[in-house]
Amino acid sequence: MSDTYESIEYTCGDRIARITLNRPEKRNALSYELRRELVDALRTAERDDEVTVILIDGAGPSFCSGYDVTPNEDRGTPPEGWVSSRHFDSWTDQFARSCLRDWLTMWDLLKPVVVKVHGYCLAGGTEILSMADIAFVADDASIGYPPMRGQTTPDTPYFPWKMTMAQAKYLQLTGNSISGKEAADMGWVAKSFPSAELDASVESEIRALASIAPDLLAANKQQVNQAYEIMGFRTALQTGWQWHALSGHVRPGAGDFAKISREEGLKAAIEWRDAAFKAEGL
């Protein structure tokens, strides 16, 4: 099955579909191709009666470094549902709309989606982590959304739904990263484990989960989801592209990061964005 994909690996066995983000040389940065393949694999697993649980992890030293923002790189074909039109290009944010559309796939799936996170999990990677049903992480994982310091608001504004108001405001306003253990302590993720125990611990968890009848898992997932939808979860997330457009295109200085990245390289842009926080040891 993996032979049909370029940027992910997909295998099935023992009632578990395993999807591995597989661009380790780019720290599994989310290209358009990777996102398309991930969504396709999720839908494939949902249709497969031999699959009960879906696990997403990452190859190499990190789970995911975020969206691929390599300057001057051909992005390829945009994701499904992208509307490029003179009527919309100047005031909508098709990128952010496409991100939310992709990650709502996990939310809407009838089968539970579990993520296993190690190393860095940044920006778009945290959107995958936060939109999955269950997240397990290594104690020493680094989880955060640094682009909010100098680029845009998040594409998928999950912060108020995953933690307390105090924590959501602190992390969204600062863009700081926290450890996997801290994320578990604040309830952002389900559990964290020592790095050396992560694989074995997650295998134990998903083997037990996969023993439950898929129809009962679906009913329990949908009941919890519906409660959050009644509270406005989906409506709140749909505001993401509007704030992304305002913060990324309309506000003064919106293009500074991209300009530095094009002229001096991505590393220089990141240094510009993060310098004050590094100086304070954050």
Residue pairs with C-beta under 8 A, 6 or more apart in sequence:
1 10
1 11
1 12
2 8
2 9
2 10
2 11
4 10
5 22
5 37
5 40
5 41
6 33
6 37
7 21
7 22
7 23
7 31
7 33
7 34
7 37
8 19
8 20
8 21
8 22
8 34
8 37
8 38
8 41
9 18
9 19
9 20
9 22
9 59
10 17
10 18
10 19
10 20
10 41
10 44
11 17
11 18
12 18
12 45
12 48
12 50
12 51
14 207
14 210
15 50
15 51
15 52
15 53
15 210
15 211
16 51
16 52
16 53
16 54
16 55
16 206
16 207
16 210
17 41
17 44
17 45
17 48
17 51
17 53
17 54
17 55
18 54
18 55
18 57
19 38
19 41
19 42
19 45
19 54
19 55
19 56
19 57
20 56
20 57
20 58
20 59
21 28
21 34
21 38
21 56
21 57
21 58
21 59
21 63
21 64
22 28
22 59
23 29
23 31
23 34
23 59
24 58
24 59
24 60
24 61
25 60
26 65
26 68
27 60
27 61
27 62
27 64
27 65
27 119
27 120
28 34
28 58
28 59
28 60
28 62
28 63
28 64
28 65
28 125
29 64
29 65
29 66
29 67
29 68
29 69
29 70
30 64
30 66
30 67
30 68
30 124
30 125
31 68
31 75
31 76
32 75
32 76
32 77
32 78
32 79
33 76
35 79
35 98
35 99
35 102
36 79
36 80
38 56
38 102
39 79
39 80
39 102
39 105
42 54
42 105
42 106
42 109
42 113
43 105
43 109
45 51
45 54
45 111
46 54
46 109
46 110
46 111
49 214
51 111
51 214
52 111
52 209
52 210
52 212
52 214
52 217
53 111
53 112
53 114
53 206
53 209
53 210
53 217
54 109
54 111
54 112
54 113
54 114
55 114
55 115
55 116
55 202
55 206
56 113
56 114
56 115
56 116
56 128
56 132
57 63
57 115
57 116
57 117
57 118
58 64
58 117
58 118
58 119
60 119
61 118
61 119
61 120
62 118
62 119
62 120
62 121
63 115
63 116
63 117
63 118
63 119
63 120
63 121
63 125
63 129
63 141
64 120
64 121
64 122
64 124
64 125
64 128
65 120
65 122
65 123
65 125
66 122
66 123
66 124
66 125
66 147
67 99
67 123
67 124
67 155
68 75
69 261
69 266
70 266
71 258
71 261
71 262
71 265
71 266
72 262
78 84
78 94
78 98
79 98
79 101
79 102
80 98
80 101
81 97
81 98
81 101
82 94
82 97
82 98
83 92
83 94
84 94
88 94
91 245
92 241
92 245
93 241
93 242
93 244
93 245
93 248
93 249
94 241
95 155
95 244
96 152
96 155
96 156
96 240
96 241
96 244
96 245
97 241
99 124
99 127
99 155
99 156
99 240
100 155
100 156
100 237
100 238
100 240
100 241
103 127
103 128
103 131
103 156
104 131
104 234
104 237
106 113
106 128
106 131
106 132
106 133
107 131
107 225
110 214
110 218
110 221
110 222
111 214
111 217
111 218
111 221
112 133
112 134
112 209
112 217
112 221
113 132
113 133
113 134
114 132
114 133
114 134
114 135
114 136
114 202
114 205
114 206
114 209
115 128
115 129
115 132
115 134
115 135
115 136
116 136
116 137
116 198
116 199
116 202
117 125
117 129
117 135
117 136
117 137
117 138
117 141
117 143
117 180
117 189
118 137
118 138
118 141
118 195
118 198
119 138
119 141
119 142
120 141
120 142
121 129
121 137
121 141
121 142
121 143
122 142
122 143
122 144
122 145
122 146
122 177
123 145
123 146
123 147
123 154
124 155
126 143
126 144
126 145
126 158
127 154
127 155
127 156
127 158
129 135
129 137
129 143
129 189
130 156
130 158
130 161
130 162
130 188
131 156
131 158
133 221
134 190
134 205
134 209
135 188
135 189
135 190
136 189
136 190
136 191
136 192
136 193
136 198
136 201
136 202
136 205
137 143
137 180
137 183
137 184
137 189
137 191
137 192
137 193
137 198
138 180
138 192
138 193
138 194
138 195
138 198
139 179
139 180
139 181
139 192
139 193
139 194
139 195
140 179
140 180
140 181
140 195
141 179
141 180
141 183
141 192
142 177
142 178
142 179
142 180
143 177
143 178
143 179
143 180
143 183
143 188
143 189
144 171
144 175
144 176
144 177
144 178
145 154
145 171
145 172
145 175
146 175
146 176
146 177
146 270
146 273
146 274
147 154
147 175
147 257
147 273
148 154
148 172
148 173
148 174
148 175
149 174
149 175
149 273
149 274
149 277
150 256
150 257
150 272
150 273
151 247
151 248
151 257
151 258
151 273
152 244
152 247
152 248
152 254
153 172
153 240
153 243
153 244
153 246
153 247
153 248
154 172
154 240
154 244
155 240
155 241
155 244
156 237
156 240
157 236
157 237
157 239
157 240
157 243
158 237
159 168
159 171
159 172
160 168
160 236
161 228
161 233
161 236
162 168
162 187
162 188
163 171
163 186
163 187
163 188
164 186
167 186
167 188
170 176
171 178
174 277
174 282
175 277
176 277
176 282
178 186
179 192
180 189
180 192
181 192
183 189
183 192
184 190
184 191
184 192
191 201
191 205
193 201
193 202
209 217
247 254
248 254
249 255
256 272
257 269
257 272
257 273
258 269
260 268
260 269
260 272
261 268
261 269
